[in-house]
Amino acid sequence: MKTPKSKPRLIETDSFPIEFLSQICERESWRKEIHRPVYHVHKWWAKRLGSVFRGILIASSQDKHSDLTTEFYKTQDFSGSIVFDPFMGSGTTIGEAHKLGFTALGRDINPVAVSAVRAALGPMPSAAISCAYDELDKTVGARIRALYQAKDAEGDPCVVLYYFWVMQARCPHCTASVDLFASYVFSQNAYPQRKPEVKILCPHCNDIFSGLHGDHEAECPHCQHRFHQSRGPARGQKAICGICDQSFGILSAIQARRQRPDFRLYAKLVLRDNGSKEYVRATQEDLEQAREASITLQREQSAGSLRLPDLALTEGHNTRQAMGYQFENWRDFFNDRQLLALGWLQAGIETLPDASARTVLTTLFSGLLEFNNLFASYKGEGTGAVRHMFSHHILKPERTPIEANVWGTPKSSGSFSGLFKGRLKRAIAYREKPTEVNGTKSAKGIVCSLPFAGILEDWPGRLLNKTRAIYLSCGDSAATGLPDKSIDLVVTDPPFFDNVHYSELADFFQAWHQFEGTRSTRDKAEVQDINVDNFAEKLRAVFSDCHRVLKDDGMLIFTYHHSREEGWSSVAQAVLNAGFTVVSSQPVKSEMSVAIPKLAAKEPIQMDIILVCRKVGGQDRHRPEANAIESARAQIARLTAAGFSLSLHDRKIILIGQMLTTKAINEIKNGTIHTESKVSGTETQKTLF
């Protein structure tokens, strides 16, 4: 049982086991979708690790002398306590609180996020969903599969796993269409040192043949044309025309036409009857099938039998690049065969009789979209073949997109059948028997929570503390309408001020669904702004309402990291101006180290800082700065001894987190602190930096 809330909690102490929690998180981070599948039915950005929030919730409700390493794997019952997450996102806080017995309230301003969480945590009847899927498989699934029938190199019938396309630009000097290949090697294994065979497109005759990874010169066995296999016409932002040999700017050439670029089908990967795969050049019959799909799409659109996206992109941080390439409407992100298959599938789901199955499969369909569009690319053999469009967290136009088989086969990825059997069935199994990541190297998870109830309540005008109740709401968290002093814990993960602009990307999904009856998800109240002061004010407004609804002995706890000090100054402004003070800072492992945004960083941040805040009281809670530096040194030493390799930025944010618990928070708030200046002495510098 939890201890009285007037006593200090474990999360506030130096004995909080950051090593234990980080080691669990390290294991979870490699396969988040396996260990916490309930939060991965649909795409959302910056998903945090469930183990972190389980640890936060337990340590925030346990006496300071409690042992998290033991309590983490106990079946807890925190009924009678209420947790609120004002930036719900993928619903991690809500799901973890539910597993621990809390009453959990989640709110988000973005309707795509709220709709996904409602599906993930709401009713999910396994039998009804399976029956609905089987019905789709026999009806609309059969129609979609017919779109991906072709012939192999021998002329025998086969199933297409993937079609390969290349973006084209019109040469401004001679008007020739130029294929924007950076390399004529279009397929290789994920581990080329072990499996060096690659597939190459001949630029002269369009034949497909095999070569070796790392070779420069290639000779086509069909036409004997010799060429550099890794050097295509596209060279960064410029291209070389193969007809007139002139160089031109790709973006300016595309913008001159004032329409989305053309794409040329050049190859396919097929599944033969004997179970083998084969890369085959695109034939005239393939091109005819693509044209027939376009004709069918136009006919069914005219008849009004398909509801396709019709939402224009608007200028923004993440949409700017796509709009520069003349992608003006979210419909432009798909080719005609994709629109036809997706339109059929959406229409089929809408006719399902069971409401719960319809809701869940609609959400799964929405998640399918990120793998089936002109911004998806090919990862190659040896791994999941489709690289989804948000792998870089930006809308980066793809010059060599892949078109996956929308319904799919057991040997393809990014398909509806694959997501059903992988994402959805795994989530259903997890909800029925939630497990925690094992603290040892055993792969088997530990069962220590009750099953998910699958019941959602309407947003309360007044709180009814039903046992393990879940309340969800879409709206501005600066005005929740919740009663004063009704919440025990606010636990959240706020947005970064200059990072992913969620609503700009979420509109990609919103265009198909119109969740919450709105068109665009973009909202002026969204806590997202490249201006530090504007972001700080928006965050303060949310934290101020959290201050109002939080009990006097309650805590605001959130995770945060940022490489730039202005990112921390905005948070310090929001915390102080909302009436809180930071009483504790705990670093824990965050995302997978090999995530693409981290690989691109020179000094990647692998740690999140858990900031524990209480309402400002009558006494000064600030610690001396010397104590904060000692605490930072100790935390770095503990994590290093536990086997974690900390980057320069990891060490800096650990120090900043500790400085926020001192009067230096005012300097951070004003943007006048530089962490290096707070460190004196060779040994301290060596330890911290």
HELIX and SHEET records of a PDB file:
HELIX    1   1 LEU A   10  GLU A   12  5                                   3    
HELIX    2   2 ILE A   18  TRP A   30  1                                  13    
HELIX    3   3 LYS A   32  HIS A   35  1                                   4    
HELIX    4   4 PRO A   37  TYR A   39  5                                   3    
HELIX    5   5 GLY A   50  SER A   60  1                                  11    
HELIX    6   6 LEU A   68  GLU A   71  1                                   4    
HELIX    7   7 THR A   92  LYS A   99  1                                   8    
HELIX    8   8 PRO A  111  LEU A  121  1                                  11    
HELIX    9   9 SER A  126  LYS A  138  1                                  13    
HELIX   10  10 VAL A  140  ALA A  146  1                                   7    
HELIX   11  11 ILE A  250  ARG A  257  1                                   8    
HELIX   12  12 GLN A  284  ALA A  303  1                                  20    
HELIX   13  13 ARG A  320  GLY A  324  1                                   5    
HELIX   14  14 TRP A  330  PHE A  333  5                                   4    
HELIX   15  15 ASP A  336  GLU A  350  1                                  15    
HELIX   16  16 ALA A  355  LEU A  368  1                                  14    
HELIX   17  17 LEU A  369  PHE A  371  5                                   3    
HELIX   18  18 PHE A  416  LEU A  419  1                                   4    
HELIX   19  19 PHE A  420  LEU A  424  3                                   5    
HELIX   20  20 LYS A  425  GLU A  432  1                                   8    
HELIX   21  21 TYR A  502  HIS A  513  1                                  12    
HELIX   22  22 PHE A  515  GLY A  517  5                                   3    
HELIX   23  23 VAL A  532  VAL A  549  1                                  18    
HELIX   24  24 GLU A  565  ASN A  577  1                                  13    
HELIX   25  25 ILE A  596  LEU A  599  1                                   4    
HELIX   26  26 GLU A  625  ALA A  641  1                                  17    
HELIX   27  27 LEU A  648  MET A  659  1                                  12    
HELIX   28  28 ILE A  665  LYS A  669  1                                   5    
HELIX   29  29 THR A  675  LYS A  678  5                                   4    
HELIX   30  30 THR A  682  LEU A  688  1                                   7    
SHEET    1   A 7 ILE A 470  CYS A 474  0                                        
SHEET    2   A 7 THR A 103  ASP A 108  1                                        
SHEET    3   A 7 ILE A  82  ASP A  85  1                                        
SHEET    4   A 7 ILE A 487  THR A 492  1                                        
SHEET    5   A 7 LEU A 550  TYR A 560  1                                        
SHEET    6   A 7 MET A 607  LYS A 615 -1                                        
SHEET    7   A 7 PHE A 580  LYS A 589 -1                                        
SHEET    1   B 3 GLN A 149  LYS A 151  0                                        
SHEET    2   B 3 PRO A 157  ARG A 170 -1                                        
SHEET    3   B 3 SER A 177  ASP A 179 -1                                        
SHEET    1   C 4 GLN A 149  LYS A 151  0                                        
SHEET    2   C 4 PRO A 157  ARG A 170 -1                                        
SHEET    3   C 4 PHE A 263  LEU A 271 -1                                        
SHEET    4   C 4 LYS A 277  ARG A 281 -1                                        
SHEET    1   D 3 GLN A 149  LYS A 151  0                                        
SHEET    2   D 3 PRO A 157  ARG A 170 -1                                        
SHEET    3   D 3 ILE A 402  ALA A 404 -1                                        
SHEET    1   E 3 VAL A 185  GLN A 188  0                                        
SHEET    2   E 3 GLU A 197  LEU A 201 -1                                        
SHEET    3   E 3 ILE A 208  LEU A 212 -1                                        
SHEET    1   F 2 GLU A 217  GLU A 219  0                                        
SHEET    2   F 2 ARG A 226  HIS A 228 -1                                        
SHEET    1   G 3 ALA A 234  ARG A 235  0                                        
SHEET    2   G 3 LYS A 238  ILE A 240 -1                                        
SHEET    3   G 3 SER A 247  GLY A 249 -1                                        
SHEET    1   H 2 SER A 377  TYR A 378  0                                        
SHEET    2   H 2 VAL A 386  ARG A 387 -1                                        
SHEET    1   I 2 THR A 435  GLU A 436  0                                        
SHEET    2   I 2 ILE A 446  VAL A 447 -1                                        
END                                                                             
